Amino acid sequence: MPEPQRLIVIADADGSVIAATSAAPVENGEVSTTLAPLEGQTMHEVEVPAMLSRSSGEESQVLLDVLGYRLTADRTTLVKKGG
């Protein structure tokens, strides 16, 4: 069974995801990114929800779709906004 996909996300004060990048290790020749929260924002490493990871095989699409999610009150899990 494949390991769960993980993301590094930045959330605003309400827990809405405002930025995300893959938490996978960078391999030789791949692009590396850096995220840094601004004042009032927080950074978290979370597992990609199963429904989101199944919605598209493209990592870039998952990174866009995760913007429609927010963190739970304990800031450990992503849930669909309005859900």
Buried (B, 14 or more C-beta within 10 A) or exposed (E): EEEEBEBBBBBBEEBBBEBBBBBEEEEEEEEEEEEEBEEEBEEBEBBBBEEBBEEEEEBEEBBEBBBBBBBEEEEEBBEEEEE
